[in-house]
Amino acid sequence: MTSCNRQKIVPRAETKRNMSCMSPTESFFYASIAGVVQKIVDHPFDTVKTKLQVMEFDNGVRNKTLFTFKKILGSKHPIQTFYGGVTPALLAQSFRAATCFSLVQFTCIHGCNSPPEKAPLTYVGIAGSVAGAVESLWMTPLEYIKCQQQTKSNPRSTMVSFLGPLSEFNLHRLTPLFTGFQATLLRETTALFAFFYVYEGVMRYAFPSNREQLVSSLVAGGCAGVAGWLVAFPLDTVKSRQQSGYNGTFSKVLVDLYVQEGFRGLYSGFGVTIPRAWISNAVLLATYDFFRKNSDKFRLDI
């Protein structure tokens, strides 16, 4: 049986790239880097998705994905618009990725004495939901600022402009930052249950003998990303609307949106999310897989 001890030279054929061979600190650090790379690649798609969810109408007709892309490209500051809200998004995604990998690993190992790749699929999904519940605490304020920057007229405004000078800071300023917390909590727990359940399921049943190859991770990651967004997208739409200025509780915004636009409104922007899910999760898993395979070279002595 292959040991996780890095002082021992292990033949390549015997090497097992599983998360249990890395410390939680290494898993957290490498996953946070992968999250940053992922967000740099997929943020323009996220901006288009958010605009389609909350504000893009011309003459009462909802704009299509390609039209929104062209409209941004023809604007005065296209790069700044595509990357509006990227600073809080980078922070949110780096912590999100790090939390997902670390907490799923921790929950599976301490809950059923098995790493995620050997734990029951339902337990892996529950571990994903646990990670989602934890990360929603910091995802909500960061995504609130991101949505504000993506949908307002000045996408180049900074995070400081939302918090104000430190000399005038008080707890009342934190209240708006948690707008959409219920939707974010439901989105994260639902999406990450589906993501990790489908990812491990595809790996086990489609690639039982070659799950260590990069292409296996990319295919399984793409399927998992689409599955996660498919079940959680209406929740994300409600969250985006609440955080961009629509007044009302989670249930009120959800019901109003369904009554006014039906399922089409709940899934507005989903078209751009499908390629985004495949691309962004391919980048995320490829980056994380690179560090995992080369963890000896990048070993953290902490």
Rosetta blueprint (number, residue, H / E / L):
1 M L
2 T L
3 S L
4 C L
5 N L
6 R L
7 Q L
8 K L
9 I L
10 V L
11 P L
12 R H
13 A H
14 E H
15 T L
16 K L
17 R L
18 N L
19 M H
20 S H
21 C H
22 M L
23 S L
24 P H
25 T H
26 E H
27 S H
28 F H
29 F H
30 Y H
31 A H
32 S H
33 I H
34 A H
35 G H
36 V H
37 V H
38 Q H
39 K H
40 I H
41 V H
42 D H
43 H H
44 P H
45 F H
46 D H
47 T H
48 V H
49 K H
50 T H
51 K H
52 L H
53 Q H
54 V H
55 M L
56 E L
57 F E
58 D E
59 N L
60 G L
61 V E
62 R E
63 N L
64 K L
65 T H
66 L H
67 F H
68 T H
69 F H
70 K H
71 K H
72 I H
73 L H
74 G L
75 S L
76 K L
77 H L
78 P H
79 I H
80 Q H
81 T H
82 F H
83 Y L
84 G L
85 G L
86 V H
87 T H
88 P H
89 A H
90 L H
91 L H
92 A H
93 Q H
94 S H
95 F H
96 R H
97 A H
98 A H
99 T H
100 C H
101 F H
102 S H
103 L H
104 V H
105 Q H
106 F H
107 T H
108 C H
109 I H
110 H H
111 G H
112 C H
113 N L
114 S L
115 P L
116 P L
117 E L
118 K L
119 A L
120 P L
121 L H
122 T H
123 Y H
124 V H
125 G H
126 I H
127 A H
128 G H
129 S H
130 V H
131 A H
132 G H
133 A H
134 V H
135 E H
136 S H
137 L H
138 W H
139 M H
140 T H
141 P H
142 L H
143 E H
144 Y H
145 I H
146 K H
147 C H
148 Q H
149 Q H
150 Q H
151 T H
152 K L
153 S L
154 N L
155 P L
156 R L
157 S L
158 T L
159 M L
160 V H
161 S H
162 F H
163 L H
164 G L
165 P L
166 L H
167 S H
168 E H
169 F L
170 N L
171 L H
172 H H
173 R H
174 L H
175 T H
176 P H
177 L H
178 F L
179 T L
180 G L
181 F H
182 Q H
183 A H
184 T H
185 L H
186 L H
187 R H
188 E H
189 T H
190 T H
191 A H
192 L H
193 F H
194 A H
195 F H
196 F H
197 Y H
198 V H
199 Y H
200 E H
201 G H
202 V H
203 M H
204 R H
205 Y H
206 A H
207 F L
208 P L
209 S L
210 N L
211 R L
212 E L
213 Q L
214 L H
215 V H
216 S H
217 S H
218 L H
219 V H
220 A H
221 G H
222 G H
223 C H
224 A H
225 G H
226 V H
227 A H
228 G H
229 W H
230 L H
231 V H
232 A H
233 F H
234 P H
235 L H
236 D H
237 T H
238 V H
239 K H
240 S H
241 R H
242 Q H
243 Q H
244 S L
245 G L
246 Y L
247 N L
248 G L
249 T L
250 F H
251 S H
252 K H
253 V H
254 L H
255 V H
256 D H
257 L H
258 Y H
259 V H
260 Q H
261 E H
262 G H
263 F H
264 R H
265 G H
266 L H
267 Y L
268 S L
269 G L
270 F H
271 G H
272 V H
273 T H
274 I H
275 P H
276 R H
277 A H
278 W H
279 I H
280 S H
281 N H
282 A H
283 V H
284 L H
285 L H
286 A H
287 T H
288 Y H
289 D H
290 F H
291 F H
292 R H
293 K H
294 N L
295 S L
296 D L
297 K L
298 F L
299 R L
300 L L
301 D L
302 I L
